[in-house]
Amino acid sequence: MTFSNETAFGGLAIEPFNDTFPFDPTKTMPRIAVEYDDDPEEWTKKFRALLELPVAAHLRGLSVGAWGAPYENDSTDIALAVAAAAPRLPNLNTLVFGDLSMEEAEVSWIENSELGPMVNAYPNLTALLVRGGNHLGLTGLRLPQLSTLVVQTGGLDSSVVQQLLDAELPSLTHLELYTGAEDYGATVTMADLAPIISGHAFPKLTYLGLKNSELQDDIAIAMCESPLLDRLQVLDLSLGILTDAGGKALLNEPRVRNLGFLNLEHHWMTDAVAVRFRDLGISVDLSDPMHGMDVDDFRYVAIGE
């Protein structure tokens, strides 16, 4: 499983920008992207062309796509350009950064950078998606209206989790963290995730996705002891290495039946355990079962490289 270009986020459709943007800026955001062999300066030129259009002042969203060989050129200059443009994008409340498909770069190839200052340049953000964990920083976030945050990586460094725990995100209701694989840079531990799982860090969460993880069983077991489970509408434990151990813990926790949706896509549970989720009386995604490929206990997250 790999990433594709986003088609929508934060309630806005996403359309490629090519010289013009003939779409309703209150319903659609532009994706700025260049070819893999272009210089990053081509990205900033294309972005400046968008800013010159009258529609720029009315845009609610922006998607930052491929900036030219993102496995060789990090996102520093792109983030600086987006931050500097904040006065010309006064209505921006939705931002997608690193909207690259597999064809443009595997997620583990994306060289990111410190994005905190860029993000804080848009204090009215309500939805933020960031893709690419290499050298990623989200330091000092102060976003009073942010309700949705998605961080997609093949390997998430624990420092990013700590930065989010230190952030001021009082309105956050939807959080997704793709923690990824150790082979691709994941250093996140259960201790790092504990403040999130306990509900202390983000008490207003109704959607929690701790996913694409080699710790999926431990996360599932910890969630069964979490007060947050009383308030969640969606628990997303998809794309990781969930086995019978984590599955049985969920099945034995009565509060799981209060969820509106439980996402266990790409799991390693046996049929005997997976079939029992049909009796919970809630919507459960059990697609992409992987137990038939479990050879010598070799298991893997859905999105690493």
Secondary structure, DSSP 8 states (H G I E B T S, - for coil): ------SEETTEEEEE-SS---S-TTTEEEEE---TTS-HHHHHHHHHHHHTSGGGGG--EEEE---S-TTTS-SHHHHHHHHHTGGG-TT--EEEE----TTT--GGG-B--B-HHHHHT-TT--EEEEE--BT-B-TT-B-TT--EEEEE-SB--HHHHHHHHHSB-TT--EEEEEEE-GGGT----HHHHHHHHTTSS-TT-SEEEEEEETTHHHHHHHHTT-GGGGT-SEEE-TTS---HHHHHHHHT-GGGGG-SEEE--SB---HHHHGGGGGSSSEEE--SB-GGG-BTTB---S---
